[in-house]
Protein backbone atom coordinates (compact mmCIF):
# COMPACT_ATOMS: atom_id res chain seq x y z
CA UNK A 1 0.00 0.00 0.00
CA UNK A 2 2.75 2.44 0.92
CA UNK A 3 4.64 1.52 -2.23
CA UNK A 4 1.56 2.26 -4.37
CA UNK A 5 1.11 5.64 -2.71
CA UNK A 6 4.80 6.45 -3.16
CA UNK A 7 4.59 5.53 -6.86
CA UNK A 8 1.48 7.64 -7.29
CA UNK A 9 3.16 10.66 -5.68
CA UNK A 10 6.29 10.16 -7.78
CA UNK A 11 4.22 9.90 -10.96
CA UNK A 12 2.40 13.09 -10.08
CA UNK A 13 5.70 14.84 -9.36
CA UNK A 14 7.16 13.55 -12.64
CA UNK A 15 4.12 14.43 -14.72
CA UNK A 16 4.51 18.08 -13.75
CA UNK A 17 8.14 18.06 -14.94
CA UNK A 18 8.23 15.87 -18.05
CA UNK A 19 7.40 18.68 -20.47
CA UNK A 20 9.97 21.01 -18.90
CA UNK A 21 12.54 18.22 -19.09
CA UNK A 22 11.88 17.56 -22.77
CA UNK A 23 11.72 21.23 -23.75
CA UNK A 24 14.90 22.24 -21.92
CA UNK A 25 13.36 25.70 -21.69
CA UNK A 26 15.95 28.07 -20.19
CA UNK A 27 13.15 29.89 -18.36
CA UNK A 28 12.06 26.67 -16.61
CA UNK A 29 15.14 24.50 -16.26
CA UNK A 30 15.14 21.57 -13.90
CA UNK A 31 17.92 21.19 -11.36
CA UNK A 32 20.45 18.40 -11.79
CA UNK A 33 18.81 16.52 -8.91
CA UNK A 34 15.37 16.85 -10.51
CA UNK A 35 16.73 15.58 -13.82
CA UNK A 36 18.33 12.55 -12.18
CA UNK A 37 15.17 11.80 -10.21
CA UNK A 38 12.97 12.17 -13.28
CA UNK A 39 15.23 10.05 -15.49
CA UNK A 40 15.30 7.32 -12.84
CA UNK A 41 11.52 7.40 -12.64
CA UNK A 42 11.10 7.33 -16.43
CA UNK A 43 13.36 4.27 -16.58
CA UNK A 44 11.05 2.42 -14.18
CA UNK A 45 7.57 3.74 -14.86
CA UNK A 46 5.88 2.57 -18.04
CA UNK A 47 3.07 5.11 -17.75
CA UNK A 48 5.31 8.14 -17.39
CA UNK A 49 7.78 6.96 -20.04
CA UNK A 50 4.84 6.46 -22.42
CA UNK A 51 3.72 10.03 -21.70
CA UNK A 52 7.25 11.28 -22.44
CA UNK A 53 7.29 9.30 -25.71
CA UNK A 54 3.94 10.79 -26.67
CA UNK A 55 5.23 14.32 -26.00
CA UNK A 56 8.26 13.55 -28.18
CA UNK A 57 6.02 12.33 -31.01
CA UNK A 58 3.89 15.46 -30.79
CA UNK A 59 7.01 17.64 -30.85
CA UNK A 60 8.34 15.77 -33.91
CA UNK A 61 5.02 16.08 -35.74
CA UNK A 62 4.76 19.79 -34.98
CA UNK A 63 8.35 20.36 -36.09
CA UNK A 64 7.69 18.63 -39.40
CA UNK A 65 4.45 20.51 -39.87
CA UNK A 66 6.12 23.86 -39.17
CA UNK A 67 8.89 23.07 -41.67
CA UNK A 68 6.43 22.66 -44.53
CA UNK A 69 6.45 25.48 -47.00
CA UNK A 70 3.45 26.91 -48.71
CA UNK A 71 4.05 27.01 -52.47
CA UNK A 72 4.57 30.38 -54.05
CA UNK A 73 1.16 31.59 -55.34
CA UNK A 74 2.70 32.72 -58.66
CA UNK A 75 4.17 29.25 -59.20
CA UNK A 76 0.79 27.65 -58.54
CA UNK A 77 -0.91 30.05 -60.97
CA UNK A 78 1.73 29.36 -63.61
CA UNK A 79 1.30 25.60 -63.17
CA UNK A 80 -2.48 25.93 -63.57
CA UNK A 81 -1.96 27.92 -66.77
CA UNK A 82 0.43 25.31 -68.18
CA UNK A 83 -1.99 22.49 -67.31
CA UNK A 84 -4.88 24.39 -68.89
CA UNK A 85 -2.87 24.80 -72.12
CA UNK A 86 -1.99 21.09 -72.12
CA UNK A 87 -5.66 20.16 -71.65
CA UNK A 88 -6.72 22.52 -74.47
CA UNK A 89 -4.04 21.02 -76.70
CA UNK A 90 -2.01 24.21 -77.01
CA UNK A 91 1.12 22.40 -75.82
CA UNK A 92 2.48 19.06 -77.00
N, C-alpha and C positions, 0 to 999 in steps of 0.2 A: 504494500500500500504506500509506504513512504517512498519507495523507488518510483512508483507511478506518479506521485505528486511531484517529486524532484524532476522527473522527465518532462512533465507538463510545464513546470515553471521554466525549465531550461529552453523548451521549445518556444514558449511565449517570449522569453528574453531574446532568443535567436531570431525569431520572426520579425522583431522590431529592428534588427540590425542587418539582415541579409541584404536588403537593397542598398544600404549605405556601403556595405562591404563590397558588393559587386560594382557599384558606381565609382568607388574611390573618389568621391566628391571632396575636394579640399575644404569645403565649408562644413563638412560633416564627417571628418575622418574618425575612424575607430582607433583606439589605443592599441599598442602591441599586445597587451594582455587580452583585450576584447577580441582581437583577430585570432589569437591562439585558441581562446575559448570557443569561438564560433567555428573555426576550422575543425577543432576536435569534435564538436557537436555534429557538424555536417558529415563527418566521417562515420559517425555512429547512427545517426537518425535518418531513416529512409524518407520520412515525411518532409523534413526540413531540406534535405538534399534534393528532393524532387521539386520543392518550391524554388530552390536556387536554380536548378536546371531549367525550370519553366521561365524564370526571369531572364536567364541567359538567352533562351530561344526567342523571347519577346524582343529583347535588345537586338539580337541578330536580325530578326525580321524587320524591325523598325529601321535599322541601319541600312539594310538593303533597299527598303522602300524609299528612304530619304535620298539614296544615291541615284535613283532613277531620274532620268532627265525627260523633260517634256519636249517633244520635237518642235523645232522651229516652225512657227505657223506658215512662213513663206515657203519652206520646203514641202510642207503638207499640201499647200495650195498648188505648188508646181507639180507635185506627184499626181494630184487629182487631174490637173490639166493634161498631163502626159497620158494618163490612163483613159481620159475621155477621148483624146485624139486616136489612141490605139483602138478603142471600141468603135469609133466612127470610121476607122479605116484610113485615117489621114497619115498614119505612120505604119511602116512595115512590121 
